[in-house]
Amino acid sequence: MSVCILLGAYACEKDFENPNASTPDDAVKTQEGLVNLVVGLKNRFAVNSALGNGSVFTSLTVNGFTTYELSSGPGGNLDFNQLNQGFNAITSNNSVITDLWSNCLQTNNLASIILENLPVVQDPDIRTNIERYALLYKAISIGTLVNFWQKVPVQTGEQAVFLDSTAALRVAIGLLNRVIALPNPANGSKLGAEINLRNSALALSARYHLMTGNYDSAILRAAAVDINPLSQAARSIFIYNNQNVNPVFLSGFNSQFAYRPDPLLGL
């Protein structure tokens, strides 16, 4: 009888802790933990997951439907159709828009956490590259939001101040300037080599200067980008595989009920 009672007690327990899993508080206490957070930062921005669709997919989708460059496939999708119709057809719970907003804020917040905990990294080269990644993704999360909202927060948390698009872009440009000013250490393999941080910062800075009307600065930044078609190191790419599927391919080319390029591409 006592055995049955004991088994019944354990059967009611549903919250089991994984002793091998690190908590967010633990992750920021070590160099390896911050390296893993940078990997998660890149994944959060570019890959769709159970936590929500990544910024790469949602920004392309929102832009494509609102400019009529994309159209829904047979059967359609309610959220895609809302974006395609625009105006009052878009509801406040449109999943593409809410995922875009929350994902960019999560990316911004994670980048801020990484920057706040840089002193725990002992290796100076790795610390520099961690800082560059965090600054770049914090800037691109702000810049992505500016493309779709008139006012956005540049810092996360309660009571966050919303800035107009020009002021927010100036903050993003300031972050990118810090990336450009930092050295390019050789010891960065732990963080991956698929992103050319300097080139990305220069190209994004040129774009954001253009959006604010600072044309001379935009030209200078664009001219500084190392454009070498024969150099893999000069490029920046998002890497997808069977585990982290390319979200644009999955929705645009691999499902009859998703979306596809409009024949007129918005013209």
Backbone as CSV, one residue per row, in Angstrom:
resi,resn,N_x,N_y,N_z,CA_x,CA_y,CA_z,C_x,C_y,C_z
1,MET,0.830,-1.209,0.000,0.000,0.000,0.000,0.860,1.254,0.000
2,SER,1.922,1.217,0.829,2.808,2.387,0.906,3.513,2.615,-0.423
3,VAL,3.819,1.509,-1.154,4.470,1.649,-2.453,3.542,2.352,-3.432
4,CYS,2.273,2.009,-3.416,1.298,2.640,-4.320,1.165,4.124,-4.023
5,ILE,1.131,4.472,-2.730,1.023,5.883,-2.345,2.236,6.648,-2.820
6,LEU,3.433,6.035,-2.668,4.671,6.683,-3.086,4.687,6.910,-4.594
7,LEU,4.291,5.893,-5.356,4.246,6.026,-6.807,3.229,7.074,-7.237
8,GLY,2.099,7.126,-6.551,1.071,8.109,-6.875,1.555,9.516,-6.638
9,ALA,2.326,9.709,-5.569,2.846,11.040,-5.254,3.782,11.521,-6.352
10,TYR,4.644,10.628,-6.839,5.561,11.010,-7.896,4.836,11.209,-9.217
11,ALA,3.747,10.472,-9.418,3.005,10.606,-10.671,2.377,11.977,-10.808
12,CYS,2.114,12.666,-9.689,1.500,13.990,-9.733,2.519,15.083,-10.025
13,GLU,3.806,14.775,-9.869,4.844,15.770,-10.092,5.103,15.931,-11.591
14,LYS,4.896,17.134,-12.112,5.056,17.367,-13.538,6.216,18.298,-13.864
15,ASP,6.767,18.979,-12.877,7.824,19.954,-13.106,9.169,19.331,-12.761
16,PHE,9.830,18.748,-13.757,11.119,18.106,-13.526,12.235,19.030,-14.010
17,GLU,13.238,19.241,-13.203,14.361,20.094,-13.563,15.422,19.288,-14.298
18,ASN,16.006,19.903,-15.316,17.120,19.296,-16.037,18.412,19.732,-15.361
19,PRO,19.117,18.831,-14.694,20.327,19.223,-13.970,21.452,19.710,-14.869
20,ASN,21.357,19.402,-16.173,22.408,19.810,-17.109,22.130,21.160,-17.771
21,ALA,20.922,21.679,-17.597,20.554,22.937,-18.252,21.006,24.123,-17.417
22,SER,21.561,25.137,-18.100,21.979,26.337,-17.384,20.839,27.334,-17.329
23,THR,20.811,28.121,-16.287,19.808,29.175,-16.163,20.363,30.453,-16.777
24,PRO,19.497,31.439,-17.123,20.004,32.702,-17.649,21.000,33.372,-16.713
25,ASP,20.777,33.252,-15.409,21.702,33.860,-14.449,23.074,33.203,-14.520
26,ASP,23.088,31.876,-14.736,24.362,31.168,-14.833,25.094,31.511,-16.121
27,ALA,24.355,31.694,-17.220,24.955,31.888,-18.537,25.821,33.136,-18.604
28,VAL,25.477,34.178,-17.853,26.220,35.433,-17.942,27.409,35.479,-16.999
29,LYS,27.678,34.401,-16.290,28.754,34.398,-15.301,30.071,33.885,-15.846
30,THR,30.053,33.305,-17.047,31.266,32.723,-17.600,31.463,33.145,-19.051
31,GLN,32.702,33.017,-19.521,33.008,33.312,-20.919,32.250,32.376,-21.844
32,GLU,32.241,31.082,-21.513,31.549,30.107,-22.351,30.053,30.387,-22.390
33,GLY,29.505,30.840,-21.265,28.090,31.164,-21.223,27.745,32.312,-22.147
34,LEU,28.581,33.350,-22.185,28.327,34.492,-23.069,28.518,34.109,-24.533
35,VAL,29.484,33.222,-24.811,29.651,32.729,-26.177,28.370,32.033,-26.630
36,ASN,27.805,31.216,-25.761,26.561,30.527,-26.093,25.405,31.503,-26.275
37,LEU,25.401,32.586,-25.504,24.345,33.590,-25.662,24.449,34.300,-27.005
38,VAL,25.663,34.521,-27.491,25.836,35.132,-28.813,25.298,34.205,-29.902
39,VAL,25.567,32.902,-29.768,25.023,31.929,-30.713,23.496,31.974,-30.680
40,GLY,22.931,32.052,-29.476,21.481,32.161,-29.340,20.946,33.465,-29.897
41,LEU,21.717,34.541,-29.760,21.329,35.847,-30.292,21.185,35.785,-31.806
42,LYS,22.160,35.201,-32.467,22.105,35.077,-33.928,20.937,34.191,-34.355
43,ASN,20.734,33.119,-33.631,19.645,32.195,-33.947,18.284,32.853,-33.749
44,ARG,18.142,33.610,-32.678,16.874,34.273,-32.357,16.444,35.224,-33.466
45,PHE,17.408,35.912,-34.068,17.094,36.897,-35.101,16.749,36.245,-36.432
46,ALA,17.436,35.156,-36.768,17.363,34.640,-38.130,16.495,33.410,-38.321
47,VAL,16.164,32.700,-37.233,15.525,31.393,-37.380,14.137,31.383,-36.742
48,ASN,13.177,30.777,-37.444,11.856,30.561,-36.856,11.926,29.428,-35.837
49,SER,11.164,29.547,-34.754,11.191,28.508,-33.731,9.870,28.498,-32.983
50,ALA,9.784,27.625,-31.978,8.585,27.557,-31.152,8.398,28.838,-30.343
51,LEU,9.475,29.629,-30.201,9.390,30.889,-29.457,8.844,32.027,-30.309
52,GLY,8.653,31.780,-31.606,8.146,32.825,-32.494,8.980,32.894,-33.757
53,ASN,8.421,33.465,-34.801,9.123,33.566,-36.072,10.214,34.625,-36.011
54,GLY,11.385,34.316,-36.586,12.530,35.204,-36.543,12.323,36.482,-37.341
55,SER,13.201,37.458,-37.096,13.080,38.765,-37.740,13.332,38.700,-39.241
56,VAL,14.173,37.771,-39.684,14.427,37.650,-41.117,13.130,37.312,-41.848
57,PHE,12.423,36.313,-41.369,11.165,35.901,-42.005,10.087,36.982,-41.871
58,THR,9.877,37.489,-40.668,8.766,38.423,-40.460,8.979,39.754,-41.167
59,SER,10.211,40.263,-41.187,10.453,41.546,-41.855,10.270,41.424,-43.360
60,LEU,10.751,40.328,-43.953,10.549,40.120,-45.389,9.075,39.924,-45.719
61,THR,8.359,39.231,-44.838,6.942,38.957,-45.076,6.106,40.227,-44.982
62,VAL,6.287,40.980,-43.897,5.525,42.229,-43.742,5.824,43.178,-44.891
63,ASN,7.096,43.341,-45.217,7.459,44.253,-46.298,6.891,43.770,-47.634
64,GLY,7.019,42.468,-47.896,6.577,41.942,-49.185,5.096,42.087,-49.436
65,PHE,4.285,41.869,-48.393,2.839,41.979,-48.575,2.373,43.429,-48.608
66,THR,2.974,44.285,-47.815,2.523,45.678,-47.785,2.956,46.448,-49.032
67,THR,3.967,45.957,-49.749,4.377,46.596,-51.001,3.860,45.839,-52.223
68,TYR,3.030,44.797,-51.985,2.443,43.969,-53.050,3.497,43.240,-53.884
69,GLU,4.658,42.981,-53.286,5.666,42.163,-53.957,5.387,40.674,-53.761
70,LEU,4.574,40.352,-52.749,4.217,38.971,-52.461,2.710,38.791,-52.534
71,SER,2.286,37.564,-52.780,0.858,37.242,-52.757,0.686,35.856,-52.139
72,SER,-0.476,35.625,-51.549,-0.744,34.351,-50.890,-0.960,33.240,-51.905
73,GLY,-0.598,32.026,-51.492,-0.840,30.864,-52.334,-2.266,30.383,-52.213
74,PRO,-2.618,29.297,-52.880,-3.981,28.748,-52.806,-4.370,28.449,-51.367
75,GLY,-5.582,28.809,-51.002,-6.031,28.597,-49.626,-5.734,29.768,-48.729
76,GLY,-4.633,30.439,-49.025,-4.295,31.659,-48.300,-3.933,31.432,-46.848
77,ASN,-3.592,32.484,-46.218,-3.242,32.506,-44.803,-3.845,33.774,-44.235
78,LEU,-4.588,33.667,-43.132,-5.330,34.803,-42.595,-4.421,35.994,-42.322
79,ASP,-3.285,35.763,-41.651,-2.393,36.869,-41.313,-1.748,37.473,-42.557
80,PHE,-1.371,36.617,-43.519,-0.807,37.131,-44.765,-1.850,37.966,-45.522
81,ASN,-3.086,37.456,-45.571,-4.144,38.176,-46.291,-4.443,39.527,-45.655
82,GLN,-4.370,39.589,-44.322,-4.558,40.879,-43.642,-3.495,41.881,-44.081
83,LEU,-2.256,41.430,-44.131,-1.163,42.312,-44.551,-1.349,42.737,-46.002
84,ASN,-1.823,41.828,-46.814,-2.008,42.135,-48.226,-3.103,43.179,-48.433
85,GLN,-4.161,43.112,-47.603,-5.247,44.089,-47.704,-4.871,45.417,-47.063
86,GLY,-4.114,45.359,-45.959,-3.667,46.575,-45.300,-4.774,47.323,-44.581
87,PHE,-4.429,48.521,-44.124,-5.370,49.418,-43.458,-6.090,48.730,-42.294
88,ASN,-7.408,48.854,-42.229,-8.174,48.329,-41.105,-8.308,46.805,-41.116
89,ALA,-7.860,46.174,-42.192,-7.944,44.708,-42.259,-6.942,44.048,-41.310
90,ILE,-5.900,44.769,-40.937,-4.868,44.205,-40.067,-5.320,44.306,-38.618
91,THR,-5.402,43.170,-37.934,-5.830,43.143,-36.537,-4.627,43.258,-35.612
92,SER,-4.904,43.593,-34.365,-3.827,43.803,-33.390,-3.109,42.508,-33.017
93,ASN,-3.719,41.374,-33.305,-3.090,40.097,-32.972,-2.527,39.382,-34.198
94,ASN,-2.286,40.133,-35.280,-1.670,39.535,-36.464,-0.322,38.938,-36.063
95,SER,-0.167,37.636,-36.238,1.000,36.939,-35.701,2.307,37.366,-36.350
96,VAL,2.276,37.743,-37.629,3.508,38.147,-38.296,4.033,39.445,-37.674
97,ILE,3.111,40.382,-37.433,3.512,41.665,-36.858,3.932,41.518,-35.399
98,THR,3.159,40.768,-34.622,3.512,40.608,-33.205,4.826,39.844,-33.055
99,ASP,5.080,38.857,-33.923,6.356,38.141,-33.879,7.519,39.057,-34.259
100,LEU,7.314,39.909,-35.246,8.353,40.850,-35.663,8.711,41.795,-34.512
101,TRP,7.700,42.342,-33.876,7.913,43.275,-32.764,8.621,42.587,-31.599
102,SER,8.080,41.461,-31.159,8.629,40.792,-29.977,10.014,40.224,-30.239
103,ASN,10.243,39.717,-31.452,11.545,39.132,-31.753,12.640,40.200,-31.748
104,CYS,12.360,41.349,-32.334,13.361,42.424,-32.341,13.639,42.918,-30.927
105,LEU,12.602,43.024,-30.106,12.809,43.450,-28.725,13.592,42.401,-27.938
106,GLN,13.322,41.122,-28.188,14.067,40.058,-27.516,15.531,40.073,-27.939
107,THR,15.782,40.314,-29.230,17.155,40.408,-29.712,17.866,41.578,-29.056
108,ASN,17.204,42.716,-28.998,17.753,43.909,-28.358,18.058,43.638,-26.890
109,ASN,17.130,43.005,-26.202,17.299,42.733,-24.781,18.460,41.770,-24.530
110,LEU,18.559,40.717,-25.327,19.636,39.754,-25.154,20.989,40.403,-25.434
111,ALA,21.043,41.250,-26.457,22.288,41.966,-26.757,22.687,42.864,-25.589
112,SER,21.710,43.520,-24.973,21.988,44.391,-23.824,22.537,43.594,-22.647
113,ILE,21.951,42.421,-22.406,22.426,41.561,-21.318,23.876,41.138,-21.559
114,ILE,24.191,40.795,-22.799,25.558,40.396,-23.140,26.528,41.553,-22.899
115,LEU,26.171,42.747,-23.331,27.044,43.915,-23.160,27.271,44.245,-21.688
116,GLU,26.252,44.062,-20.878,26.371,44.363,-19.453,27.308,43.397,-18.725
117,ASN,27.519,42.226,-19.292,28.295,41.194,-18.602,29.632,40.891,-19.278
118,LEU,30.099,41.771,-20.146,31.366,41.570,-20.844,32.566,41.373,-19.913
119,PRO,32.617,42.035,-18.736,33.804,41.881,-17.881,34.129,40.443,-17.476
120,VAL,33.168,39.514,-17.568,33.461,38.140,-17.143,34.313,37.407,-18.180
121,VAL,34.425,37.944,-19.401,35.196,37.288,-20.460,36.674,37.624,-20.286
122,GLN,37.498,36.613,-20.059,38.911,36.826,-19.782,39.746,36.994,-21.044
123,ASP,39.413,36.266,-22.095,40.172,36.356,-23.343,39.828,37.671,-24.050
124,PRO,40.810,38.571,-24.255,40.494,39.893,-24.836,39.962,39.821,-26.261
125,ASP,40.470,38.870,-27.064,39.986,38.752,-28.442,38.533,38.295,-28.475
126,ILE,38.222,37.279,-27.677,36.842,36.786,-27.633,35.917,37.857,-27.059
127,ARG,36.386,38.586,-26.057,35.563,39.649,-25.471,35.240,40.723,-26.510
128,THR,36.227,41.085,-27.330,36.001,42.094,-28.369,34.975,41.619,-29.386
129,ASN,35.087,40.362,-29.813,34.138,39.846,-30.800,32.740,39.687,-30.223
130,ILE,32.640,39.299,-28.949,31.329,39.230,-28.298,30.695,40.616,-28.270
131,GLU,31.495,41.625,-27.935,30.986,43.000,-27.896,30.531,43.449,-29.277
132,ARG,31.301,43.133,-30.306,30.950,43.547,-31.667,29.645,42.893,-32.110
133,TYR,29.484,41.603,-31.827,28.249,40.917,-32.188,27.046,41.533,-31.477
134,ALA,27.181,41.772,-30.182,26.062,42.321,-29.412,25.675,43.706,-29.911
135,LEU,26.672,44.544,-30.202,26.394,45.889,-30.713,25.715,45.824,-32.082
136,LEU,26.210,44.928,-32.951,25.644,44.817,-34.292,24.183,44.386,-34.240
137,TYR,23.883,43.360,-33.440,22.515,42.850,-33.401,21.568,43.783,-32.640
138,LYS,22.091,44.521,-31.688,21.259,45.533,-31.027,20.881,46.617,-32.037
139,ALA,21.851,47.011,-32.860,21.593,48.041,-33.872,20.614,47.557,-34.931
140,ILE,20.799,46.324,-35.409,19.939,45.828,-36.490,18.520,45.556,-35.985
141,SER,18.374,45.232,-34.697,17.028,45.036,-34.157,16.270,46.361,-34.115
142,ILE,16.985,47.440,-33.769,16.363,48.778,-33.776,16.049,49.205,-35.204
143,GLY,17.022,49.030,-36.095,16.824,49.430,-37.486,15.703,48.681,-38.168
144,THR,15.530,47.396,-37.830,14.445,46.610,-38.420,13.088,47.156,-37.986
145,LEU,12.947,47.472,-36.695,11.682,48.022,-36.203,11.357,49.361,-36.862
146,VAL,12.382,50.185,-37.078,12.160,51.515,-37.662,11.544,51.409,-39.057
147,ASN,11.825,50.316,-39.749,11.250,50.146,-41.090,9.738,50.020,-41.070
148,PHE,9.151,49.706,-39.900,7.724,49.387,-39.865,6.920,50.193,-38.843
149,TRP,7.578,50.882,-37.913,6.860,51.666,-36.913,7.392,53.094,-36.871
150,GLN,6.492,54.047,-36.565,6.903,55.454,-36.495,7.743,55.743,-35.258
151,LYS,7.438,55.056,-34.164,8.210,55.230,-32.929,8.542,53.855,-32.360
152,VAL,9.768,53.703,-31.859,10.201,52.413,-31.314,11.047,52.645,-30.062
153,PRO,11.091,51.656,-29.166,11.990,51.741,-28.016,13.387,51.266,-28.418
154,VAL,14.413,51.944,-27.924,15.779,51.503,-28.205,16.357,50.732,-27.028
155,GLN,15.719,50.846,-25.865,16.073,50.046,-24.700,14.838,49.241,-24.294
156,THR,15.062,48.054,-23.729,13.941,47.217,-23.329,13.695,47.333,-21.833
157,GLY,12.537,46.890,-21.403,12.182,46.959,-19.992,10.900,47.734,-19.797
158,GLU,10.436,47.777,-18.576,9.209,48.499,-18.268,9.414,50.002,-18.443
159,GLN,8.339,50.685,-18.851,8.370,52.146,-19.018,9.425,52.579,-20.050
160,ALA,9.666,51.759,-21.058,10.672,52.094,-22.071,10.242,53.331,-22.854
161,VAL,11.199,54.198,-23.139,10.932,55.427,-23.888,10.915,55.115,-25.381
162,PHE,9.896,55.614,-26.071,9.790,55.428,-27.508,10.387,56.651,-28.211
163,LEU,11.259,56.407,-29.195,11.861,57.481,-29.981,11.292,57.474,-31.389
164,ASP,11.252,58.656,-32.021,10.822,58.668,-33.416,11.893,57.999,-34.274
165,SER,11.560,57.713,-35.510,12.429,56.896,-36.351,13.820,57.506,-36.535
166,THR,13.899,58.817,-36.719,15.200,59.454,-36.930,16.077,59.337,-35.691
167,ALA,15.506,59.604,-34.518,16.268,59.508,-33.272,16.706,58.070,-33.009
168,ALA,15.821,57.102,-33.295,16.165,55.693,-33.087,17.284,55.261,-34.028
169,LEU,17.240,55.729,-35.276,18.298,55.387,-36.217,19.637,55.988,-35.804
170,ARG,19.611,57.161,-35.195,20.865,57.754,-34.704,21.478,56.886,-33.615
171,VAL,20.619,56.312,-32.769,21.120,55.393,-31.739,21.748,54.172,-32.405
172,ALA,21.069,53.624,-33.410,21.587,52.450,-34.121,22.918,52.771,-34.800
173,ILE,23.006,53.951,-35.405,24.250,54.357,-36.066,25.381,54.477,-35.046
174,GLY,25.071,55.003,-33.863,26.073,55.098,-32.805,26.590,53.727,-32.388
175,LEU,25.701,52.758,-32.295,26.110,51.391,-31.964,27.006,50.808,-33.051
176,LEU,26.643,51.047,-34.309,27.442,50.543,-35.426,28.811,51.224,-35.489
177,ASN,28.869,52.498,-35.125,30.157,53.193,-35.072,31.096,52.528,-34.071
178,ARG,30.538,52.047,-32.983,31.353,51.342,-31.986,31.882,50.024,-32.543
179,VAL,31.059,49.327,-33.339,31.519,48.087,-33.986,32.685,48.387,-34.920
180,ILE,32.539,49.445,-35.719,33.559,49.814,-36.702,34.856,50.221,-36.019
181,ALA,34.754,50.884,-34.872,35.936,51.381,-34.166,36.708,50.273,-33.454
182,LEU,36.040,49.169,-33.120,36.708,48.077,-32.409,37.627,47.302,-33.349
183,PRO,38.730,46.751,-32.836,39.638,45.974,-33.686,38.992,44.688,-34.174
184,ASN,39.616,44.083,-35.169,39.115,42.843,-35.746,40.053,41.706,-35.332
185,PRO,39.875,41.157,-34.123,40.800,40.134,-33.629,40.681,38.826,-34.403
186,ALA,41.802,38.106,-34.468,41.822,36.851,-35.224,41.118,35.731,-34.479
187,ASN,41.139,35.784,-33.156,40.589,34.693,-32.353,39.089,34.873,-32.164
188,GLY,38.347,34.566,-33.208,36.897,34.712,-33.112,36.148,33.475,-33.547
189,SER,36.869,32.360,-33.710,36.264,31.150,-34.257,35.163,30.580,-33.377
190,LYS,35.227,30.818,-32.071,34.198,30.298,-31.182,32.825,30.871,-31.505
191,LEU,32.797,32.033,-32.114,31.537,32.719,-32.393,31.076,32.527,-33.833
192,GLY,31.839,31.787,-34.634,31.479,31.593,-36.024,32.104,32.647,-36.913
193,ALA,32.246,32.322,-38.173,32.891,33.243,-39.115,31.985,33.588,-40.290
194,GLU,30.686,33.333,-40.159,29.778,33.562,-41.287,29.350,35.023,-41.425
195,ILE,29.592,35.816,-40.382,29.236,37.236,-40.413,30.505,38.080,-40.424
196,ASN,30.681,38.915,-41.449,31.769,39.880,-41.466,31.270,41.107,-40.696
197,LEU,31.711,41.236,-39.458,31.141,42.244,-38.575,31.414,43.667,-39.061
198,ARG,32.619,43.927,-39.527,32.952,45.279,-39.987,32.151,45.631,-41.242
199,ASN,32.158,44.747,-42.232,31.400,45.023,-43.449,29.915,45.202,-43.169
200,SER,29.374,44.356,-42.289,27.950,44.454,-41.957,27.644,45.782,-41.281
201,ALA,28.518,46.195,-40.363,28.307,47.464,-39.659,28.401,48.642,-40.615
202,LEU,29.353,48.596,-41.546,29.488,49.679,-42.521,28.274,49.750,-43.446
203,ALA,27.819,48.590,-43.930,26.684,48.565,-44.857,25.400,49.027,-44.174
204,LEU,25.168,48.549,-42.945,23.975,48.975,-42.211,24.047,50.461,-41.874
205,SER,25.236,50.932,-41.503,25.402,52.353,-41.198,25.090,53.202,-42.426
206,ALA,25.553,52.755,-43.593,25.255,53.482,-44.834,23.745,53.535,-45.066
207,ARG,23.066,52.419,-44.845,21.613,52.374,-45.037,20.894,53.304,-44.066
208,TYR,21.293,53.279,-42.815,20.613,54.090,-41.808,20.896,55.580,-42.006
209,HIS,22.121,55.921,-42.436,22.415,57.321,-42.777,21.539,57.771,-43.944
210,LEU,21.354,56.895,-44.919,20.510,57.220,-46.068,19.074,57.463,-45.629
211,MET,18.585,56.649,-44.709,17.219,56.790,-44.224,17.010,58.087,-43.440
212,THR,18.071,58.586,-42.815,17.957,59.846,-42.059,18.276,61.061,-42.918
213,GLY,18.642,60.844,-44.192,18.946,61.967,-45.082,20.378,62.440,-45.020
214,ASN,21.253,61.715,-44.329,22.674,62.080,-44.264,23.408,61.415,-45.433
215,TYR,23.242,61.993,-46.600,23.712,61.345,-47.818,25.232,61.262,-47.907
216,ASP,25.937,62.298,-47.487,27.398,62.268,-47.536,27.954,61.158,-46.654
217,SER,27.402,61.027,-45.450,27.850,59.965,-44.541,27.508,58.589,-45.098
218,ALA,26.345,58.486,-45.737,25.946,57.211,-46.338,26.924,56.801,-47.431
219,ILE,27.342,57.764,-48.254,28.284,57.467,-49.339,29.634,57.029,-48.778
220,LEU,30.111,57.711,-47.736,31.397,57.369,-47.131,31.374,55.957,-46.536
221,ARG,30.303,55.643,-45.828,30.202,54.320,-45.214,30.092,53.233,-46.281
222,ALA,29.305,53.471,-47.305,29.145,52.475,-48.373,30.462,52.244,-49.107
223,ALA,31.219,53.315,-49.327,32.498,53.199,-50.039,33.532,52.421,-49.231
224,ALA,33.369,52.387,-47.905,34.333,51.705,-47.039,34.101,50.203,-46.954
225,VAL,32.956,49.725,-47.460,32.667,48.293,-47.433,33.627,47.558,-48.359
226,ASP,34.224,46.481,-47.862,35.149,45.674,-48.649,34.343,44.741,-49.544
227,ILE,34.227,45.096,-50.814,33.469,44.286,-51.767,34.457,43.475,-52.595
228,ASN,34.523,42.192,-52.280,35.438,41.295,-52.986,34.700,39.997,-53.295
229,PRO,34.211,39.834,-54.528,33.418,38.649,-54.878,34.165,37.333,-54.679
230,LEU,35.492,37.394,-54.687,36.286,36.177,-54.566,36.608,35.828,-53.119
231,SER,36.269,36.718,-52.200,36.602,36.503,-50.789,35.373,36.107,-49.994
232,GLN,35.375,34.877,-49.482,34.274,34.425,-48.632,34.234,35.232,-47.345
233,ALA,35.410,35.668,-46.868,35.492,36.401,-45.602,34.836,37.775,-45.694
234,ALA,34.675,38.313,-46.913,34.068,39.630,-47.071,32.547,39.573,-47.012
235,ARG,31.986,38.365,-47.052,30.535,38.212,-47.114,29.943,37.962,-45.727
236,SER,28.644,38.194,-45.618,27.896,37.841,-44.405,26.674,37.039,-44.833
237,ILE,26.463,35.907,-44.190,25.358,35.036,-44.574,24.666,34.490,-43.323
238,PHE,23.420,34.078,-43.484,22.725,33.309,-42.461,22.805,31.848,-42.879
239,ILE,23.248,30.991,-41.979,23.407,29.574,-42.289,22.164,28.807,-41.845
240,TYR,21.571,28.062,-42.775,20.402,27.244,-42.472,20.704,25.782,-42.785
241,ASN,20.002,24.894,-42.100,20.184,23.461,-42.306,18.875,22.754,-41.959
242,ASN,18.919,21.429,-41.814,17.696,20.673,-41.538,17.103,21.006,-40.173
243,GLN,17.948,21.395,-39.225,17.461,21.755,-37.894,16.981,23.199,-37.856
244,ASN,17.727,24.101,-38.496,17.366,25.515,-38.575,17.031,25.831,-40.032
245,VAL,15.773,25.619,-40.376,15.353,25.679,-41.780,15.265,27.127,-42.258
246,ASN,15.678,27.336,-43.505,15.544,28.653,-44.124,14.062,29.030,-44.154
247,PRO,13.634,30.044,-43.380,12.204,30.326,-43.248,11.584,30.894,-44.521
248,VAL,12.367,31.613,-45.309,11.830,32.185,-46.541,11.596,31.083,-47.568
249,PHE,12.557,30.162,-47.673,12.363,29.026,-48.584,11.164,28.187,-48.155
250,LEU,11.065,27.938,-46.849,10.004,27.069,-46.342,8.628,27.631,-46.668
251,SER,8.462,28.938,-46.540,7.152,29.531,-46.776,6.948,29.940,-48.230
252,GLY,8.014,30.359,-48.891,7.853,30.891,-50.239,7.911,29.861,-51.342
253,PHE,8.582,28.736,-51.086,8.786,27.789,-52.185,8.436,26.350,-51.835
254,ASN,8.204,26.076,-50.573,8.051,24.684,-50.171,6.678,24.383,-49.573
255,SER,5.705,25.259,-49.818,4.367,25.019,-49.284,3.335,25.697,-50.181
256,GLN,2.379,24.937,-50.653,1.395,25.497,-51.579,0.442,26.484,-50.905
257,PHE,0.382,26.456,-49.566,-0.532,27.367,-48.878,0.184,28.578,-48.288
258,ALA,1.420,28.825,-48.690,2.168,29.951,-48.148,2.144,31.112,-49.142
259,TYR,3.273,31.771,-49.340,3.267,32.909,-50.267,4.292,32.717,-51.366
260,ARG,4.197,33.597,-52.350,5.089,33.543,-53.483,5.248,34.951,-54.048
261,PRO,6.298,35.183,-54.847,6.460,36.508,-55.460,5.272,36.835,-56.358
262,ASP,4.798,38.067,-56.271,3.728,38.509,-57.146,4.281,38.723,-58.552
263,PRO,3.547,38.373,-59.587,4.063,38.508,-60.955,4.544,39.924,-61.294
264,LEU,3.900,40.946,-60.708,4.284,42.327,-61.006,5.257,42.894,-59.995
265,LEU,5.557,42.130,-58.936,6.503,42.574,-57.895,6.210,43.979,-57.384
266,GLY,4.928,44.296,-57.238,4.545,45.572,-56.666,4.606,46.756,-57.617
267,LEU,4.923,46.512,-58.876,5.046,47.621,-59.834,3.711,47.896,-60.516
